[in-house]
Amino acid sequence: GVITRDSITANRNDSMPTAANLVAGIPSAEVGTSFFFIINNNDDAQTITMTTAATGITYDGNTGAIAAGGARLFLVVITNVTAASEAATVYGLAG
């Protein structure tokens, strides 16, 4: 999907849902299940940065800041579906 954001007055940090919520929201999720999404920063001056606040989510180190007027493509890969140990990795691919 495409997520369009506008920070309005200040830079913002965004976070993924928890890995448990991702796994629960994907029918028949299994290790290796993946999906893409785009964050479109519709602001004319503020930056959006993905953060590591969500339980079970690992960022690959290339998720970086999304500059004003920019966009970034992400890939999420489910790496564990075991109850109470769900995990996923988020890859910043382009932007």
C-alpha positions in Angstrom: 0.0 0.0 0.0 0.9 3.6 -0.1 1.0 5.7 3.1 0.9 9.5 2.6 2.1 11.5 5.5 2.4 15.2 6.3 4.3 16.1 9.5 2.8 19.7 9.4 5.0 21.4 12.1 7.9 19.1 13.0 9.9 16.1 11.9 8.3 12.8 12.9 9.2 9.3 13.8 7.0 6.5 12.5 7.0 2.9 13.7 5.7 -0.4 12.3 3.0 -2.3 14.2 4.3 -5.1 16.4 5.4 -8.2 14.6 2.6 -10.1 16.5 0.0 -7.7 15.0 1.5 -8.1 11.5 1.4 -11.9 11.7 -2.2 -11.8 13.1 -3.2 -9.5 10.2 -1.9 -11.7 7.4 -4.0 -14.8 6.7 -1.9 -18.0 6.8 1.3 -16.0 7.6 4.4 -18.1 7.5 8.1 -17.5 7.6 9.1 -15.8 4.4 5.7 -14.1 3.9 6.4 -10.6 2.6 4.8 -7.4 1.4 5.8 -4.0 0.1 4.6 -0.6 1.1 5.6 3.0 0.3 5.7 6.0 2.6 5.2 9.2 0.7 6.3 12.3 2.7 3.9 14.9 1.5 5.4 17.6 3.7 7.3 20.5 2.2 9.8 20.9 5.0 9.7 18.1 7.5 11.4 14.6 7.6 9.9 11.3 8.5 12.1 8.6 10.0 11.2 4.9 10.7 12.0 3.9 14.3 12.6 0.6 16.1 9.9 1.0 18.8 7.7 -1.9 17.7 8.2 -5.3 19.4 9.6 -8.0 17.2 10.5 -5.6 14.3 14.1 -5.3 13.1 15.1 -2.6 10.6 17.9 -3.4 8.2 19.7 -0.2 8.8 18.7 1.3 5.4 15.3 2.6 6.4 16.7 6.1 7.0 15.0 9.5 6.9 12.4 10.3 4.2 13.1 13.8 3.1 10.3 16.4 2.6 8.6 15.7 -0.8 10.3 12.2 -1.0 9.1 8.6 -0.8 10.7 5.3 0.2 9.8 1.8 -0.8 9.9 -0.8 2.0 9.8 -4.6 2.1 8.6 -6.4 5.2 9.6 -10.1 5.6 8.1 -12.2 8.4 10.9 -14.2 10.1 9.1 -15.9 12.9 5.4 -16.8 13.4 5.7 -18.7 16.7 3.2 -17.3 19.2 4.8 -14.8 21.6 8.0 -14.8 19.4 6.7 -13.2 16.2 9.3 -11.3 14.3 9.7 -9.4 11.0 12.5 -7.5 9.2 11.8 -4.2 7.4 14.1 -3.4 4.5 14.3 0.1 3.0 14.7 -0.5 -0.7 14.5 2.8 -2.5 13.9 6.4 -1.8 
